[in-house]
Amino acid sequence: MASNKEQFVMPAGMKKWGIGLTAVGVLALVLGIFLLANSNDEHSRIRFWAVLLQNSTFFLLIVNASMFFICATTLAWAAWPVALRRIPEAISTLVPIFGILAFAVLMGIVFGTKDGELIYHWINKEHVSHDKILSAKSGFLNPTFFTIWTILTLLAWWYFGKRMRQLGDKADEQQMGLEQAKKFTWSMTIRAAVFLVAFGLTVASTIPWLWLMSIDAHWYSTMYSWYTFASTFVSGMSLIAIFVVFMKNQGYLTYVTEEHIHDVGKFMFAFSIFWTYLWFSQYMLIWYSNQPEETKYFQPRLLGSFRGLFFLNLILNFVAPFIILMKRGTKRNYTILTFAAVIIIFGHWIDFYQMVMPGTVGEHAQLSWYEFGIAIGYVGMIIWLTGRALEKRPLVARYHPFLKESIIHHT
């Protein structure tokens, strides 16, 4: 029988906030349908879809980053995450839900509206036939390949993530002998490796090209997928940090200490630096080459109406995390770490806004009720659905072979 510290019960306040924020998102969507999607103004209709594209892809990749974290640390045979493993496992259960939402948005853009051609220019076959660059990319930039690869990707994330969680449930069943523990560890390692291969073939390469970079289809960057990965992974680690701190404040996760919190903070700090490295390298190389087909991506972001957000992006995602998390003590302070996590998630939401809006809405982009309303809805779903997932399993994988090592973890 699980003790009250091993079995999570969602507080009424958490449930209320989760459902309430989700309702705000639904209301924003309904108003968006009536006021934007059905508007006579072309820019309003594009804005409706562009905001959905930004949020659906951003939050899907964030929750999927939790399973990447589990699999990467499993493959490394890292013991320290075992004490808090149930948090990223619960967050990763949102992948199929957010995957369905993202798929609906992507298919709505590609097949559901004529305005989709103004977001993904490669949809229009006649336009492609008269465009040398788009014609050269038509082998993969076409609705059929886009749809099939999106479906296969979402199914792979869902299936391999589910299999990983199912195997993790065996750590709740019974005490393992030496041979059982070896077999369990080896099985986890193999499944983690399979997930990472699927992740590498999608998030680390093709999916950012198709979903996001093809908005600016005449431009390309060999760093784009890594840039997208870094943005969503550091946001995913920040989301894990918020839930870990919340659970600790509620009296749960008794095996999780400031040593574990410190390591989560180190991931947030390190990948903020990694994101900045990619941000600078991508920008510097394109600026140095000064080629029209390259620099035109940054011109509207650096010189146009997005100039303020361009530099705010760097402040939120590099300067703030660097200053806040540089010291050892701040990575062990619940309040400061949570503050940094919120800044990072919001900063990379702005980053995705910068990635989507200049090539879709352009000068007509705005940060208003619709943009924030949809984002708030996703935040509400994360709170509510993650809380429900946490209630379904013990918070401690009590028979995991690495649990003891995780409990005595010290940095």
Secondary structure, 3 states (H helix, E strand, C coil): CCCCCCCCCCCHHHHHHHHHHHHHHHHHHHHHHHHHHCCCCHHHHHHHHHHHHHHHHHHHHHHHHHHHHHHHHHHCCCCHHHHHCHHHHHHHCCHHHHHHHHHHHHHHHHHCCHHHHHCCHHHCHHHHHCCHHHHHCCCCCCHHHHHHHHHHHHHHHHHHHHHHHHHHHHHHCCCCCHHHHHHHHHHHHHHHHHHHHHHHHHHHHHHHHHHCHHHHCCCCCCCHHHHHHHHHHHHHHHHHHHHHHHHHHCCCCCCCCHHHHHHHHHHHHHHHHHHHHHHHHHHHHHHHHCCHHHHCCCHHHHCCCCHHHHHHHHHHHHHHHHHHHCCCHHHHCHHHHHHHHHHHHHHHHHHHHHHHCCCCCHHHCCCCHHHHHHHHHHHHHHHHHHHHHHHCCCCCCCCCCCHHHHHCCCC
